[in-house]
Amino acid sequence: RMTELKGTDNMDFTTGNGRIEITVPEGFGAEVDASTGNGSIQTDFAIQVSGRISKTRLRGTIGQGGRRLRLITGNGTIELRRI
């Protein structure tokens, strides 16, 4: 859970076997690359999709973009939540 973000550093979150849940502030912007081998992707943010979207893969832009947010799990759900 991040209540405030400064700068534009990229963020990577990975796990081989587990859920990833990220909570960020309302005005968050990023280039999102999320994938799960066996799970689903859920988001509270509107995302401008790049390419195709599926239950297990998502690429796109939140807000104005900026930093890269990479979320990868081999076996679990990915959740991108808004505070």
C-alpha positions in Angstrom: 0.0 0.0 0.0 1.4 3.3 -1.1 -0.3 6.5 0.1 2.1 8.9 -1.7 4.4 8.4 -4.7 7.1 10.8 -5.7 9.3 10.6 -8.8 8.9 8.4 -11.8 10.9 5.3 -10.8 9.8 2.0 -12.3 8.2 -0.6 -10.0 8.4 -4.4 -10.4 6.5 -6.9 -8.3 6.9 -10.6 -9.0 6.1 -13.9 -7.3 6.3 -17.5 -8.4 3.2 -18.7 -6.6 1.0 -16.1 -4.9 -1.2 -13.1 -5.1 0.0 -9.6 -5.9 -2.1 -6.7 -4.4 -0.9 -3.1 -5.0 -2.8 -0.1 -3.6 -1.9 3.3 -4.9 -3.3 6.9 -4.7 -6.1 8.3 -6.9 -3.9 10.2 -9.3 -1.6 7.3 -10.1 -0.2 7.1 -13.6 1.9 4.2 -15.1 2.5 2.0 -18.1 1.2 -1.3 -16.8 2.4 -4.7 -17.8 0.7 -7.5 -15.8 0.6 -11.2 -16.4 -0.4 -14.3 -14.5 0.0 -17.9 -15.5 -3.0 -19.2 -13.7 -5.2 -16.5 -12.1 -6.9 -13.2 -13.0 -6.2 -9.5 -13.2 -8.5 -7.0 -11.4 -8.1 -3.2 -11.4 -9.9 -0.2 -10.0 -8.4 2.0 -12.6 -9.4 2.8 -16.2 -6.7 1.5 -18.4 -6.1 2.4 -22.1 -5.2 -1.0 -23.4 -2.2 -1.6 -25.7 -2.8 -4.7 -27.9 -5.0 -7.5 -26.7 -6.4 -8.0 -23.3 -7.1 -11.4 -21.7 -8.0 -12.8 -18.3 -4.2 -13.5 -17.6 -2.5 -10.6 -19.5 -2.9 -6.9 -19.5 -0.7 -4.1 -21.1 -1.8 -0.5 -21.1 -1.7 3.0 -19.6 -3.2 4.3 -16.4 -3.7 8.1 -16.4 -0.9 10.0 -18.0 1.5 7.0 -17.9 5.0 7.7 -16.8 6.7 5.0 -14.7 6.5 1.4 -15.7 4.6 -0.9 -13.4 5.3 -4.6 -14.0 3.3 -7.2 -12.1 4.0 -10.9 -12.7 2.9 -14.0 -10.9 3.1 -17.6 -12.0 0.0 -18.7 -10.1 -2.1 -16.1 -8.5 -4.4 -13.1 -8.8 -3.2 -9.6 -9.5 -5.1 -6.7 -8.0 -4.4 -3.1 -8.6 -6.5 -1.0 -6.1 -7.1 2.7 -5.6 -7.0 4.3 -2.1 
